[in-house]
């Protein structure tokens, strides 16, 4: 189970973008990386692929390592570590370590 999933709100805790908060757009579990909205923007020079496409310099988000971000709990609204809890039916859920609140598993 990953401690960060798509649409989570995270805070960058180390690196050049330390302190920024954003929503997770995509998760890459094999490489332990995430793409966070408006964090680590890079410029890509793109060629027009057809007559209708426009070429130019496009700014987009680049992946950042999961160890450099921390989940922001929706209840206590602080960056927190996560643990694994279990529901009565045996399903595993993420749990906020500071306020013990269950986090969504979508």
C-alpha positions, -999 to 999 in steps of 0.1 A, spaced: 0 0 0 13 34 -10 13 62 16 5 87 -12 -21 83 -38 -37 104 -66 -56 135 -55 -39 137 -21 -27 170 -9 10 169 -1 37 193 11 72 193 -2 96 188 27 130 189 10 147 201 -22 144 233 -42 107 234 -38 106 230 -1 74 243 16 52 242 -15 18 225 -12 -1 209 -41 -24 181 -52 -9 148 -66 -17 144 -103 0 111 -110 18 84 -90 46 62 -104 48 32 -79 77 14 -96 100 44 -94 85 59 -62 78 92 -78 48 116 -79 38 145 -100 25 174 -79 4 202 -93 25 235 -97 56 220 -82 89 214 -101 79 231 -134 102 225 -163 102 239 -198 99 216 -228 107 227 -263 81 209 -285 78 206 -323 45 208 -340 34 173 -349 8 182 -375 -5 213 -393 -30 221 -365 -5 216 -336 14 246 -322 50 242 -313 69 262 -288 80 262 -252 56 244 -229 58 245 -191 48 213 -173 53 194 -140 82 169 -136 82 140 -112 95 143 -76 105 115 -53 79 103 -28 104 107 1 105 144 -6 68 150 0 46 145 30 8 139 31 -13 168 45 -41 154 67 -75 168 57 -88 168 93 -58 184 112 -44 201 80 -8 194 90 18 174 72 18 139 88 31 104 86 7 76 77 1 42 92 -20 13 81 -52 5 100 -77 -22 94 -115 -20 90 -139 -46 105 -142 -63 72 -104 -68 70 -97 -40 44 -66 -20 50 -68 18 52 -44 47 57 -44 63 91 -30 98 101 -4 92 128 -11 125 146 -49 126 148 -57 89 142 -82 99 114 -88 74 86 -78 87 52 -96 79 20 -82 50 -1 -96 60 -35 
